[in-house]
Amino acid sequence: MLRLLRPQQALPSLLRPLSVARPLSTTSRLWLHQQSTDAKKDDEKLLPEDRNLRRYEGHTFEPFTPEKVPNAPVTVDTELPNITSHKMRRWAGFGLFVVIMTVSLAFSFNYEKMSSSQVSSCMYTLRKSPLANEELGSGIRFASAYTWVSGTIRPLVGKVDFSFPVKGNKAEAIMHFNSRRASGREKFRVLEWSLTFPDGRVVNLADSLIDPLIIDEEEHLVN
């Protein structure tokens, strides 16, 4: 009985009921009301974009007024970029790209001409021609490792007209070959096949017995 009549110990602080907040006094209420009223009046004087600047990320910024604008001159220490230089760089890059593509296409087309059957057949016949060996010497070949072939090679439309430099052990010359075909069923007719030397001398090879395009088993001209 004595234990039951003992006064119970106080509850821990964490279990105590929270105390009720004291109401604001009349003076505090008037001060808060005055502050909110002044803020609303200031916002009404500002433009919408100025209101957003004042309350950006919870910070308050005081807007500029004509009386508060500084009269000191504004200077820029950083040099402004030159817009013209950027345009020139772009045009220069575009021009370089066009030049590279043009040169690449030209070399690819020239390699296709060098690898064509017409040029290969013409070089084979030139090496077998007695007149060409007499004028150029033995070992007839292209004048350089990469020879530029000028002209047109279009056998499907019946037009083969090209020229390129050749050389032998004795001399060097420009070989010109021109052949036409009236229709697809006809054979090519040689109009010109010649060697032009640096001194202007022209040697006609069309009268030789070997056709540069069509060669039979005996390597004689096929009419």
CORCOR-V524276 format. One record per residue. N is the residue number from 1. RES is the residue in one letter. SS is DSSP state (~ for helix, > for strand, _ for the rest). D_LAST is the distance of its C-alpha to the last C-alpha in whole Angstrom. Layout:
N&RES&SS&D_LAST / N&RES&SS&D_LAST
This chain:
1&M&_&145 / 2&L&~&146 / 3&R&~&142 / 4&L&~&141 / 5&L&~&143 / 6&R&_&142 / 7&P&_&139 / 8&Q&_&136 / 9&Q&_&134 / 10&A&_&131 / 11&L&_&128 / 12&P&_&125 / 13&S&~&124 / 14&L&~&120 / 15&L&~&122 / 16&R&_&124 / 17&P&_&123 / 18&L&_&121 / 19&S&_&124 / 20&V&_&123 / 21&A&_&122 / 22&R&_&124 / 23&P&_&124 / 24&L&_&123 / 25&S&_&126 / 26&T&~&126 / 27&T&~&125 / 28&S&~&122 / 29&R&~&121 / 30&L&~&121 / 31&W&~&119 / 32&L&~&116 / 33&H&~&116 / 34&Q&~&117 / 35&Q&~&114 / 36&S&~&112 / 37&T&~&113 / 38&D&~&112 / 39&A&~&108 / 40&K&~&108 / 41&K&~&109 / 42&D&~&106 / 43&D&~&104 / 44&E&~&104 / 45&K&~&104 / 46&L&_&101 / 47&L&_&97 / 48&P&~&95 / 49&E&~&93 / 50&D&~&96 / 51&R&~&98 / 52&N&~&95 / 53&L&~&95 / 54&R&~&99 / 55&R&_&98 / 56&Y&~&95 / 57&E&~&96 / 58&G&~&99 / 59&H&_&100 / 60&T&_&102 / 61&F&_&100 / 62&E&_&102 / 63&P&_&100 / 64&F&_&100 / 65&T&_&102 / 66&P&_&102 / 67&E&_&105 / 68&K&_&104 / 69&V&_&100 / 70&P&_&100 / 71&N&_&100 / 72&A&_&98 / 73&P&_&95 / 74&V&_&92 / 75&T&_&90 / 76&V&_&86 / 77&D&_&86 / 78&T&_&83 / 79&E&_&80 / 80&L&_&78 / 81&P&_&74 / 82&N&_&72 / 83&I&~&70 / 84&T&~&67 / 85&S&~&66 / 86&H&~&65 / 87&K&~&63 / 88&M&~&61 / 89&R&~&61 / 90&R&~&59 / 91&W&~&57 / 92&A&~&56 / 93&G&~&55 / 94&F&~&53 / 95&G&~&51 / 96&L&~&51 / 97&F&~&49 / 98&V&~&47 / 99&V&~&46 / 100&I&~&45 / 101&M&~&43 / 102&T&~&41 / 103&V&~&40 / 104&S&~&40 / 105&L&~&37 / 106&A&~&35 / 107&F&~&35 / 108&S&~&34 / 109&F&~&31 / 110&N&~&30 / 111&Y&~&31 / 112&E&~&28 / 113&K&~&26 / 114&M&~&26 / 115&S&_&26 / 116&S&_&23 / 117&S&~&20 / 118&Q&~&18 / 119&V&~&20 / 120&S&~&21 / 121&S&~&17 / 122&C&~&17 / 123&M&~&20 / 124&Y&~&19 / 125&T&~&16 / 126&L&~&19 / 127&R&~&21 / 128&K&~&19 / 129&S&_&18 / 130&P&~&20 / 131&L&~&21 / 132&A&~&22 / 133&N&~&24 / 134&E&~&26 / 135&E&~&26 / 136&L&~&27 / 137&G&_&29 / 138&S&_&28 / 139&G&_&29 / 140&I&_&26 / 141&R&>&27 / 142&F&>&28 / 143&A&_&31 / 144&S&_&34 / 145&A&_&34 / 146&Y&_&34 / 147&T&_&31 / 148&W&_&31 / 149&V&_&27 / 150&S&>&27 / 151&G&>&25 / 152&T&>&23 / 153&I&>&21 / 154&R&>&21 / 155&P&~&18 / 156&L&~&20 / 157&V&~&20 / 158&G&_&17 / 159&K&>&18 / 160&V&>&18 / 161&D&>&20 / 162&F&>&22 / 163&S&>&24 / 164&F&>&26 / 165&P&>&28 / 166&V&>&27 / 167&K&>&29 / 168&G&_&29 / 169&N&_&32 / 170&K&_&32 / 171&A&_&31 / 172&E&>&30 / 173&A&>&28 / 174&I&>&26 / 175&M&>&23 / 176&H&>&21 / 177&F&>&18 / 178&N&>&16 / 179&S&>&14 / 180&R&>&14 / 181&R&_&13 / 182&A&_&15 / 183&S&_&15 / 184&G&_&16 / 185&R&_&13 / 186&E&_&10 / 187&K&_&8 / 188&F&_&9 / 189&R&>&9 / 190&V&>&11 / 191&L&>&14 / 192&E&>&16 / 193&W&>&16 / 194&S&>&20 / 195&L&>&23 / 196&T&>&26 / 197&F&>&29 / 198&P&_&33 / 199&D&_&34 / 200&G&_&31 / 201&R&_&29 / 202&V&>&25 / 203&V&>&22 / 204&N&>&19 / 205&L&_&16 / 206&A&_&13 / 207&D&_&13 / 208&S&_&13 / 209&L&_&11 / 210&I&_&11 / 211&D&_&9 / 212&P&_&12 / 213&L&_&12 / 214&I&_&9 / 215&I&>&10 / 216&D&_&11 / 217&E&_&14 / 218&E&_&14 / 219&E&_&12 / 220&H&_&9 / 221&L&>&6 / 222&V&_&4 / 223&N&_&0
